[in-house]
Amino acid sequence: MENKLAVLIDGDNIPSAYIKEMMEEIAKYGNPTIKRIYGDWTKPHLAKWKAVLLENAVNPIQQYGYTQGKNATDSAMIIDAMDILYSDKVDGFCLVSSDSDFTRLATRLREAGKNVIGIGEKKTPEPFIVACDRFIYIEILKGSSRETGMEATSKGKPKKEDVDKITPKVVKLISSTISDVADEDGWAFLGDVGSLLQKKQPNFDSRNYGFQKLTPMINSIDKFEIESRENQKGRFKLIYVRNKE
């Protein structure tokens, strides 16, 4: 059965230009049965959101700012999230914001056994990122819709200029993760490597580095070797990886 997700969007904190790619990304993880966006719709800066809400079936929730300097949108979103949690109508939550104020909410939802996906800009503070099971940067969603921008060259390096660099720290993270799940010969199933990378670092995503999948990213790093094996149960080959000696 497909996971049911509650998608809660901080309208004050996320640009409307990403809505289409965002909803396509969320669909990979489950069925968004609840879709709400919060903000003061009397404010002119939310005008661009109004045009895209109907076509994406997102329900706008009006929240007036009662006190200057205080974010009433955050409070409304948090209260709704807890109401949805106790209604037990969904299996997980997608919190769309770049605001660290939702860190405690993400933690609480996970404590209740719900899967929490965060989506926000690269400026999102680290505490909110690590409080989620998975965190996705909206910048890579916009980029992934342009095929030419995310293709790799023959040397395995991405064409896109503004992607993150694969630093020694990233290589060390991948290397240690391979070792953690490897068999006696040092080989690790790539699916297990990807899952553990996500647990160690919720914002780890090969698309951050210009690669649509983890396989070509690892293949571009000369410290790892990749092997394809026949799958006895299906037509797709199994990908294994290990650290070079």
TAZISUL-V272020 format. One record per residue. N is the residue number from 1. RES is the residue in one letter. PHI is phi in degrees with one decimal (NA if undefined). OMEGA is omega in degrees with one decimal (999 if undefined). Layout:
N/RES/PHI/OMEGA + N/RES/PHI/OMEGA
This chain:
1/M/NA/-177.4 + 2/E/-71.4/178.4 + 3/N/-63.7/174.6 + 4/K/-95.2/-175.9 + 5/L/-120.7/171.1 + 6/A/-103.2/-179.6 + 7/V/-101.8/-178.3 + 8/L/-119.0/-172.3 + 9/I/-112.9/174.2 + 10/D/-85.0/-174.7 + 11/G/-63.5/-179.9 + 12/D/-75.4/-166.6 + 13/N/-120.9/-174.8 + 14/I/-130.2/178.8 + 15/P/-72.0/-176.2 + 16/S/-70.4/-175.8 + 17/A/-61.6/-174.7 + 18/Y/-98.5/-170.0 + 19/I/-59.4/-177.0 + 20/K/-62.9/179.9 + 21/E/-64.7/-179.3 + 22/M/-64.1/-179.2 + 23/M/-68.4/176.2 + 24/E/-65.3/178.3 + 25/E/-65.9/-178.9 + 26/I/-61.8/-179.3 + 27/A/-62.3/178.1 + 28/K/-67.8/-172.9 + 29/Y/-104.7/178.6 + 30/G/159.8/-178.8 + 31/N/-98.1/-178.8 + 32/P/-74.6/-175.6 + 33/T/-76.7/176.3 + 34/I/-121.4/179.8 + 35/K/-133.3/-177.6 + 36/R/-133.2/175.6 + 37/I/-128.7/-172.5 + 38/Y/-114.2/177.6 + 39/G/173.1/174.9 + 40/D/-92.8/-171.9 + 41/W/-75.7/172.9 + 42/T/-84.3/-178.1 + 43/K/-85.2/-176.9 + 44/P/-65.7/-176.2 + 45/H/-70.3/177.9 + 46/L/-97.6/-176.9 + 47/A/-58.5/-178.7 + 48/K/-65.3/178.6 + 49/W/-65.9/-174.8 + 50/K/-56.8/-176.6 + 51/A/-70.4/-174.3 + 52/V/-108.2/-176.7 + 53/L/-68.8/-177.9 + 54/L/-62.6/-176.6 + 55/E/-70.1/176.8 + 56/N/-112.2/176.2 + 57/A/52.2/177.6 + 58/V/-101.9/-175.7 + 59/N/-88.4/179.9 + 60/P/-77.4/177.7 + 61/I/-111.0/-178.8 + 62/Q/-78.4/176.2 + 63/Q/-139.8/178.6 + 64/Y/-74.7/173.6 + 65/G/-84.1/-174.7 + 66/Y/-71.3/-176.5 + 67/T/-126.9/-179.8 + 68/Q/-64.3/178.2 + 69/G/89.7/178.6 + 70/K/-108.9/-177.3 + 71/N/-95.6/-179.6 + 72/A/-71.1/179.4 + 73/T/-59.7/179.4 + 74/D/-58.0/-177.5 + 75/S/-62.8/-179.7 + 76/A/-63.1/-179.4 + 77/M/-66.5/179.7 + 78/I/-67.0/179.2 + 79/I/-62.5/178.5 + 80/D/-61.9/-179.6 + 81/A/-60.1/-180.0 + 82/M/-69.2/176.0 + 83/D/-61.4/179.3 + 84/I/-65.8/178.7 + 85/L/-57.8/-176.6 + 86/Y/-73.5/176.1 + 87/S/-75.0/177.4 + 88/D/57.8/-179.4 + 89/K/-96.0/-177.6 + 90/V/-130.1/179.0 + 91/D/-97.0/-177.9 + 92/G/-161.0/-178.1 + 93/F/-127.9/170.6 + 94/C/-119.2/-178.8 + 95/L/-99.9/-175.8 + 96/V/-104.6/-179.2 + 97/S/-170.7/174.1 + 98/S/-109.8/-172.2 + 99/D/-100.3/-179.6 + 100/S/-69.2/179.0 + 101/D/-61.9/-178.6 + 102/F/-93.1/-179.5 + 103/T/-59.3/-178.4 + 104/R/-65.2/178.0 + 105/L/-62.6/179.8 + 106/A/-59.3/179.1 + 107/T/-62.0/-178.4 + 108/R/-64.4/179.8 + 109/L/-64.4/177.8 + 110/R/-69.3/176.5 + 111/E/-60.4/179.5 + 112/A/-84.2/176.7 + 113/G/88.7/179.6 + 114/K/-94.9/175.0 + 115/N/-78.0/-176.9 + 116/V/-122.6/175.8 + 117/I/-107.0/176.3 + 118/G/-105.6/174.8 + 119/I/-132.6/-179.6 + 120/G/-166.1/179.7 + 121/E/-78.5/-177.2 + 122/K/-66.1/177.5 + 123/K/-80.1/-178.0 + 124/T/-58.5/179.8 + 125/P/-62.6/-177.0 + 126/E/-56.7/-178.5 + 127/P/-56.3/179.1 + 128/F/-69.4/179.9 + 129/I/-59.7/-175.6 + 130/V/-74.9/177.3 + 131/A/-78.1/-179.3 + 132/C/-95.6/173.1 + 133/D/-71.1/179.8 + 134/R/-147.2/177.7 + 135/F/-130.2/-174.8 + 136/I/-120.5/177.8 + 137/Y/-82.2/-177.7 + 138/I/-67.0/179.6 + 139/E/-60.5/-178.9 + 140/I/-76.3/177.6 + 141/L/-69.0/177.5 + 142/K/-65.1/-179.9 + 143/G/-67.8/-175.3 + 144/S/-70.0/177.9 + 145/S/-80.3/176.9 + 146/R/-107.4/-172.0 + 147/E/-57.0/-176.4 + 148/T/-66.4/-177.5 + 149/G/-75.0/-173.9 + 150/M/-118.1/178.6 + 151/E/-73.8/178.3 + 152/A/-96.7/176.8 + 153/T/-80.2/-179.2 + 154/S/-64.4/178.4 + 155/K/-87.9/178.2 + 156/G/84.8/179.8 + 157/K/-101.3/-178.4 + 158/P/-68.9/177.3 + 159/K/-74.8/-174.9 + 160/K/-62.6/-172.2 + 161/E/-81.9/-173.9 + 162/D/-99.9/175.4 + 163/V/-80.6/179.2 + 164/D/-69.8/176.9 + 165/K/-83.2/174.9 + 166/I/-81.7/-175.5 + 167/T/-85.5/174.6 + 168/P/-55.6/178.8 + 169/K/-65.3/178.4 + 170/V/-67.0/178.9 + 171/V/-61.3/179.1 + 172/K/-64.7/178.0 + 173/L/-61.9/179.1 + 174/I/-64.7/-178.4 + 175/S/-60.9/-179.1 + 176/S/-67.2/179.9 + 177/T/-69.2/175.6 + 178/I/-59.8/179.7 + 179/S/-62.0/-177.7 + 180/D/-64.7/-175.0 + 181/V/-113.8/-175.8 + 182/A/-74.6/173.8 + 183/D/-84.1/-175.5 + 184/E/-64.1/179.2 + 185/D/-91.2/177.6 + 186/G/90.6/-178.2 + 187/W/-85.8/178.8 + 188/A/-129.5/176.3 + 189/F/-68.1/-173.1 + 190/L/-62.0/178.1 + 191/G/-62.3/177.7 + 192/D/-68.3/178.7 + 193/V/-62.9/179.7 + 194/G/-61.8/-179.9 + 195/S/-64.9/-179.4 + 196/L/-70.9/175.7 + 197/L/-59.1/-179.1 + 198/Q/-65.8/179.3 + 199/K/-70.7/-179.5 + 200/K/-70.5/-174.7 + 201/Q/-141.6/-173.4 + 202/P/-54.9/-179.3 + 203/N/-93.5/177.5 + 204/F/-70.7/-178.5 + 205/D/-155.6/-179.0 + 206/S/-59.5/180.0 + 207/R/-67.7/175.2 + 208/N/-61.6/-176.3 + 209/Y/-106.8/175.1 + 210/G/92.9/-178.9 + 211/F/-117.4/-178.7 + 212/Q/-66.8/-178.1 + 213/K/-131.9/-178.9 + 214/L/-70.4/-177.5 + 215/T/-57.9/179.0 + 216/P/-65.0/177.6 + 217/M/-65.1/179.7 + 218/I/-66.0/-179.8 + 219/N/-66.1/-179.4 + 220/S/-81.4/-178.7 + 221/I/-102.9/-172.0 + 222/D/-75.5/179.3 + 223/K/-92.0/-179.1 + 224/F/-127.5/172.8 + 225/E/-123.7/-174.7 + 226/I/-119.6/179.7 + 227/E/-136.3/175.8 + 228/S/-96.6/-179.8 + 229/R/-124.8/179.3 + 230/E/-67.3/177.9 + 231/N/-98.5/-177.2 + 232/Q/-68.3/-172.8 + 233/K/-101.3/-176.6 + 234/G/-157.8/-176.4 + 235/R/-85.7/-179.3 + 236/F/-85.3/178.2 + 237/K/-77.7/178.1 + 238/L/-92.3/-178.2 + 239/I/-103.0/176.8 + 240/Y/-119.4/-177.4 + 241/V/-140.7/174.1 + 242/R/-150.2/178.4 + 243/N/-75.2/174.5 + 244/K/-73.7/-179.2 + 245/E/-75.5/999
